[in-house]
Amino acid sequence: MPGIDECLLEAMSLPGARGAWLVDWTSGLALGSAGESPVGDHETTAAESAELARAAAEFESPAGEPATTGSAAVETAPQAAAPPVEDLIVTTRVGYHVIRFVETDFDSSVFLHVWLDRSTGNLALARIRLGDLAERLVLG
């Protein structure tokens, strides 16, 4: 079972991988990073991808239930529910961004993010491998 560093190194072994992050989506902080950043700064990439992850989680929240993002939800619900989405895929003219939510025993507020080169990356393989990594990741 890989830890954060091993997980990111394994993500970087994907064909076309340019960068990889493990991000806390409630705070936007990178818990780890490897490779390049599309904006030149790993912390900025983590914060921007966390915004996207929060938006997806809120978009899919059941009607009438409070979203599990933000400080108020964290205070009222010590164990935030896992987002109802498994992963997000964003395509750009030069690459793919795959975000895979990680379910954990404590709060499920982290995700894996890999940035792939569009011409050499394999989107299907990345999605499958990130799912496997998310299941095997050991945090703590």
LOMARDO-564840 format. One line per field, with one value per residue (C-alpha): x, y, z. Coordinates in pm, 1 decimal. Each point is the difference from the previous one (the first is absolute). Example, Ala and Ser with C-alpha at 12.3 -4.5 7.8 and 13.67 -1.06 7.14 Angstrom:
east: c(1230.0_137.0)
north: c(-450.0_344.0)
up: c(780.0_-66.0)
This chain:
east: c(0.0_165.0_36.3_-25.7_346.9_-22.5_-349.8_114.4_301.3_-228.3_-234.3_299.8_79.9_-320.1_56.0_10.8_-10.3_131.6_-106.7_-178.8_-147.4_-177.2_-225.9_-226.8_-305.9_-145.2_309.7_155.2_339.5_229.8_90.4_258.1_103.2_226.7_105.9_-96.2_-288.9_-208.7_13.0_358.0_-91.6_-119.6_-192.8_-193.5_-83.7_-121.9_-216.2_-152.7_-75.1_-153.8_-241.9_-104.1_-37.5_-215.1_-220.4_-50.8_-82.1_-253.1_-149.0_-72.9_-118.8_-352.8_-266.8_-68.6_321.5_284.4_316.0_290.0_243.1_97.4_78.3_-362.5_-67.0_322.9_-89.9_-350.7_100.8_330.9_1.3_-81.9_-173.2_195.0_-97.1_-252.9_230.8_287.3_215.0_14.8_164.8_85.0_141.3_200.2_161.3_329.7_-90.8_-233.9_-60.5_-137.1_-120.6_-84.1_-166.6_152.1_-231.4_157.8_-110.9_41.3_-149.9_29.4_115.1_293.2_43.3_270.1_60.3_213.9_82.4_62.0_144.6_-275.9_218.3_167.7_-242.7_-244.5_-316.8_-170.1_308.6_48.1_-356.5_32.2_339.8_-107.2_-300.3_232.4_240.6_-285.4_-111.3_350.9_120.9_97.1_-33.7_128.1)
north: c(0.0_319.9_316.1_347.2_13.8_-350.8_72.3_315.9_-178.3_-275.5_262.3_161.6_-335.8_25.9_61.1_374.1_101.3_351.7_64.8_-164.1_127.8_-123.1_283.9_69.4_132.6_181.7_216.0_-7.8_-100.6_-240.8_-291.8_-103.3_76.1_-134.4_109.3_325.1_237.9_138.7_345.6_-23.3_-37.0_-318.7_182.3_206.7_-312.8_-170.1_296.3_30.7_-371.1_5.3_269.7_-230.2_-296.7_202.2_118.7_-358.6_-118.7_280.1_-56.4_-361.2_55.8_-135.0_271.1_139.1_-131.9_235.5_-41.9_-149.9_272.1_310.4_52.4_1.4_-345.3_-134.2_132.6_-147.2_-330.3_-133.6_-271.6_159.9_-227.7_-102.3_199.3_-182.1_28.9_-244.7_204.1_303.9_31.4_337.5_22.1_292.6_58.3_-140.9_-239.4_-192.0_52.5_-300.5_50.3_-310.4_37.3_-216.2_-158.1_-17.6_-113.8_344.5_269.1_-80.5_350.2_-80.5_-70.5_-108.0_227.2_-95.7_223.6_-186.1_118.3_-26.4_-147.9_-272.0_-56.0_-286.7_133.7_-337.6_-155.8_302.0_-21.5_-371.4_33.7_302.0_-197.4_-280.7_243.7_169.5_-335.2_-100.0_339.3_4.9_335.0_70.9)
up: c(0.0_-113.4_204.4_-149.4_-158.0_-146.8_-128.8_-179.2_-149.0_-127.7_-148.8_-172.4_-164.7_-204.8_-372.2_-63.7_368.0_49.8_359.8_291.8_327.3_307.3_112.2_296.0_-179.2_301.2_55.2_-347.8_140.8_-179.3_227.6_-257.8_-355.7_-272.1_-346.5_-169.4_61.0_-286.6_162.2_127.5_368.8_172.1_273.8_-255.3_-198.3_319.6_97.8_-347.0_-29.8_350.7_-119.7_-283.1_236.5_242.3_-285.4_-118.7_351.8_46.7_-344.7_85.5_360.5_55.5_6.4_342.6_156.8_87.5_-201.6_192.1_-100.3_190.9_365.0_123.2_-142.5_143.7_346.6_-3.6_-157.9_132.2_-264.7_-332.9_-245.0_-307.4_-305.9_-218.5_-302.5_-49.2_-231.5_-224.0_-338.5_-147.5_-349.4_-129.5_-336.4_126.2_278.9_223.4_370.2_185.9_356.1_203.7_339.7_274.6_255.3_344.1_343.3_153.3_-226.2_-373.6_-82.0_-228.1_-366.8_-240.4_-298.2_-297.2_-293.9_-326.2_-328.6_-258.8_-274.5_210.4_288.6_23.9_161.5_50.2_156.5_226.3_126.0_76.5_170.7_207.4_120.9_106.7_166.7_185.0_143.3_108.4_130.3_366.0_172.3_345.3)
